[in-house]
Amino acid sequence: MNFLGIIETYKNLSPSIKSSLIITILLIIFCLIVGYKAKKQDPSKAPKGILLLVEWLVSWVNKLCYDILGDKSRKYAPMILTFVIFIFISNIAGLFGLHPPTANVAITVALGFIAAFVIHIAGIIEGGFKNWLKGFLDPSPIMLPLNIISEIVTPFSLGMRLFGNILSGVVIMNMIYGALTSITVGSFPLGGVIAPFVTPAFHAIFDVFFGAIQTYVFALLTIVFISGKIPDNE
């Protein structure tokens, strides 16, 4: 496929997919910059700027994982960190003029399936394939159908929870902007004048605050589900 074909394909994508591609590319560039700066950083000096922010984020995710998974947390902290960064940036993408990817149910359910895949892989790695299969029979063999249904529902539960909360924020913000644009004094659009003074507070609540909460909930539930699959953590 030539360059023009790639451009044409990109134009035909949905706004959410376009946003997810842009965010992914920007995060890759961000990681390369952070990696370069970390390599040049003097270990004897305290990090500053972007490195300080990244160090805080990594420490926070490591602590969150360690509190639940214990010594096994190092295996899964990088994946949780990836979820945290991508989901949070996606949640607040509306602040940068992008359509939030997490307001698309296909993307959030895909994230749920990725999390579910890692959860079961963790169970196989930590407890062995036989113990993983036996887990479907706990606490009694009669629970097998319910346990299977529970595992099938898990990725949908993770994805739909994230989707519902972010989509509701998008809908509310659209309603607020719609209400503001309808405010006029004669032919003068008064809503356009007061919008810069009103909308930042709503963006702080529905984009930043709710976005951070939903990122934390998704990461925490994923860690808890991983913990449930690890024999030593049961």
RONU-160922 format. One line per 4 residues: for each residue x, y, z of C-alpha. Coordinates in steps of 0.02 Angstrom, whole numbers. Each point is the difference from the previous one (the first is absolute). Last residue first. Layout:
<rs>
X:Y:Z | ...
</rs>
This chain:
<rs>
-274:-817:2370 | 167:88:-25 | 111:-155:0 | -113:-86:-127
6:143:-129 | -163:12:-97 | -86:112:128 | 150:116:-2
-20:24:-187 | -183:46:29 | 53:126:134 | 131:76:-115
-127:19:-141 | -126:75:120 | 127:128:60 | 53:51:-176
-179:23:-61 | -50:93:159 | 152:115:-6 | -32:47:-182
-184:28:41 | 46:118:142 | 127:96:-106 | -127:26:-140
-134:51:125 | 117:135:69 | 77:57:-165 | -142:-11:-125
-165:17:95 | 58:107:146 | 140:106:-72 | -96:16:-162
-150:65:98 | 108:131:87 | 82:50:-164 | -173:20:-82
-63:152:97 | 122:144:-25 | 48:-43:-179 | -187:-27:-40
-55:173:59 | 39:91:-162 | -54:-136:-120 | -163:-17:96
-40:184:-30 | -22:-28:-186 | -64:176:-49 | -155:-3:-111
-115:58:139 | 90:-55:155 | 42:-181:-34 | 17:-160:99
-25:-148:-118 | 188:-27:-18 | 12:-24:188 | -132:-137:4
86:-96:-140 | 167:17:88 | -76:-70:160 | -88:-139:-94
162:-48:-88 | 87:-2:169 | -135:-114:72 | 13:-119:-148
190:-11:13 | -10:-32:187 | -130:-136:-27 | 113:-79:-131
144:-7:124 | -104:-86:135 | -84:-123:-116 | 157:-49:-94
102:-36:158 | -136:-107:77 | -33:-83:-169 | 182:-51:-22
31:-75:172 | -169:-89:2 | 22:-62:-177 | 171:-70:44
-71:-86:156 | -160:-72:-76 | 86:-151:-78 | 90:-39:163
-163:10:98 | -90:-110:-126 | 134:-133:21 | -11:12:189
-190:-14:-7 | 9:-156:-108 | 135:-80:111 | -86:37:167
-62:-179:20 | 182:-52:8 | 12:88:170 | 99:148:70
77:8:-126 | -19:-108:-157 | 61:134:-122 | 157:16:105
40:-181:-41 | 42:56:-177 | 126:127:64 | 69:-130:120
30:-116:-147 | 82:135:-107 | 124:54:133 | -24:117:147
106:153:-41 | 13:-16:-188 | -176:-67:-29 | -82:128:115
102:142:-75 | -53:-56:-174 | -180:7:61 | 15:180:61
102:51:-153 | -140:-59:-115 | -131:86:108 | 96:165:-10
13:-13:-190 | -185:-45:-7 | -45:153:104 | 106:113:-110
-95:-68:-150 | -162:36:95 | 58:180:22 | 47:19:-183
-160:-74:-70 | -106:100:123 | 64:166:-68 | 0:137:132
171:-69:50 | 71:70:-161 | -41:178:59 | -36:103:-158
144:120:-18 | 0:189:26 | 135:0:132 | -114:3:152
-103:-139:-80 | 152:-114:14 | -24:-4:190 | -60:-181:7
122:-56:-134 | 146:73:97 | -62:-91:156 | -28:-164:-92
169:-2:-87 | 103:47:153 | -90:-113:124 | -7:-150:-116
186:12:-38 | 38:16:187 | -105:-156:33 | 103:-93:-132
163:60:77 | -60:-48:177 | -38:-181:-48 | 164:-91:26
60:120:134 | -154:-38:106 | 52:-178:39 | 80:53:164
-167:59:70 | -149:-7:-117 | -119:118:90 | 107:133:84
137:-32:-128 | -111:46:-147 | -53:167:73 | 178:35:57
70:-34:-173 | -135:108:-80 | 41:146:116 | 188:-19:-24
-21:-2:-190 | -108:156:6 | 119:93:115 | 150:-46:-107
-91:56:-157 | -40:169:76 | 179:23:62 | 66:-49:-172
-113:130:-83 | 70:142:104 | 142:-44:115 | 88:-156:59
106:8:158 | 186:-10:-33 | 120:-143:37 | -74:-108:-138
48:132:-131 | -135:-6:-134 | 57:-34:-179 | -84:-171:-10
-154:70:87 | -10:140:-128 | 9:-122:-146 | -130:-115:78
-114:148:35 | 14:58:-180 | -33:-175:-67 | -147:-19:118
-75:165:-59 | 20:-50:-183 | -91:-164:36 | -132:96:97
-26:119:-147 | -22:-146:-120 | -124:-87:116 | -98:161:28
-13:33:-187 | -55:-179:-34 | -128:5:141 | -68:166:-64
-22:-68:-176 | -87:-154:70 | -119:109:100 | -36:116:-147
-48:-150:-109 | 118:-49:-140 | -35:46:-182 | 126:143:-1
137:-118:61 | -31:-118:-145 | 16:145:-123 | 163:55:82
68:-178:-7 | -48:-14:-183 | 87:165:-38 | 158:-67:82
1:-160:-103 | -72:-169:53
</rs>
